[in-house]
Amino acid sequence: MNASLIRMLLAGAVSVLGASAQAGGGIDASRLAPVRGEPKPVQRAAPEPPVRAYAIDGASFYYGGRHFVIDGMAPPRAGDELAKQQLQQLLDSGELSVAPVGDVDGALVPARVSIDGTELALPGD
């Protein structure tokens, strides 16, 4: 459409609306066409990413940004990759519960740790 035709259509619409407002006090809603288009998406918060525990060695792990050492577990030998893998398998095997033991002052937090209700510790402890 050219610009003069658009101006003419707009002027006609404004005069019709003005006359309608003066005559009846408003716009007749029954004459309005429904608005069509895409509905706006509902804004939702992103789900929290799952928190995973990562084994450091056979007796300690990172979880939720903290470094935990399992209370009652013997410290592993240096470089014991098998112990680290076994702890990682345990941590991934079920629901993890961590309860810090005593005062938590430093970066390393001693804790009672259980998987699906079974506590991880030395046998006989």
C-alpha positions, 0 to 999 in steps of 0.5 A: 500500500502507498502512504496516502492510502494508509493515511486515508484509512487511518483518518477514517478509522479515527473519525469512526471511533470518534463518532462512536465515542460521542454517540454511544459513549464508547466502542461496541465490543461486539464489533471487535475481532478477536486477537489472534496470535501465539500465546505468550509462553509461561515464564518458569524458573529453570529446574535445579541441576542435580547435585552429584557427589564426586569421589576424591579418594577412597574416603573423601568426596566433594558434594554441594561445593564442600569437601567431606571426609567420611567419619570412621573410614580409614584413609586410603593409600596415596594413589589408590584409584580402585578405592576412589572408583569404589567410593564413586560407585557407592555415591552414585548407587542411591540417595546420599545423606550427609551429616557433619560431625562436630565443629566444621571449621576448615575446608575438610568436613568430617561427616557421617555418610549413608546411602539409602539409609546404610551408613558408610564406615569401617566394618565393626565401627 
